[in-house]
């Protein structure tokens, strides 16, 4: 059975993306997240181990539990974040 999100943020654009998502943060133990871009692209940046993931429509970014990360934008985009109790299938 495919895991379903139990929570979802509103859709944000380059102007409405909250500082909390632009700055370093993490999910709690046992909480997986999926960054979903519906237009444009964003960079999902992880602290440890350091890595960048370009997230585009059809190519969501997987965020494992407790990994410190932030989102960077460069231009027009729309995105939201889905939260899961089990690792989502992408």
N, C-alpha and C positions, 0 to 999 in steps of 0.2 A: 504494500500500500504506500502511495506517495505521501510524504509528509505535507501537511497543510500549515500555512502560517496562522498563528494565534493572534497576531497583532500586525498592524501596518501603519506607517506614518502617512500623513497627507502627502500629496505630490508637491515637491518644491521646485523652484526654478533658480536661476543664478542669482536673483535678487532676494528670494525668500528663504534660501537655505540657511538654517540657524547656525549661529556661532558654535553651538554645542557639537554640530556635525563637522564643521570646518576645523575645529580644534581636536587635539588628541583626546580619545575616549575609548571605552571598551564595553562589550556586553558582559553580563554576569556569567558565572560558571553554569554550564548547561544550556546557554542560550546561543543559538546560531542565528546569523542574520544574512540576508541576501539584499544587496544593493541593486536596484533595478532602474536602469536608465531608459526612458521612453523617447527622448529626443536629445541630440547632441552627444556629448561624452564628458566623463569626469575621470579624475585619477583617484584611485583608492590607494592610500599610502599607509603601509604597516611599519611600525617601529622595530620590532624584533621577531624574526630576523628582518632586516630592512629589505623592503621590496615595494614596487609600484605595480598596480594593475590598472590598465585602461579599461573602463567599463562603458559599453555602448549598448544601444538597443539590440536585444537578442543575445547579449553576452553579459549576463549578470555577474556581479562580484560577490564571492563567498567570503563571509566574515566569521571565522571560528570563535568559539567562546573565549573570552578574556583577552583576546589579542588587541593591543593598543593600535589604533588607527585613526586616520582623519581623511576627509574628502577635499580635493582641490578642484576648482573649476577654471575654465578658460574659454569664456564665451557662453552662448545660449545653450541651455540644457533644461531637461525636466527629469526628475528622479523621485523615487520613494524607497523606503527600506521595509522589508518584511522580516518578521521574527518567528523563529521556529524552536521547538523543543528537541527535535531530532534534526540531523544534518539534512538539508534540503537537496533534492536531486536537481542538478543543472546540466 
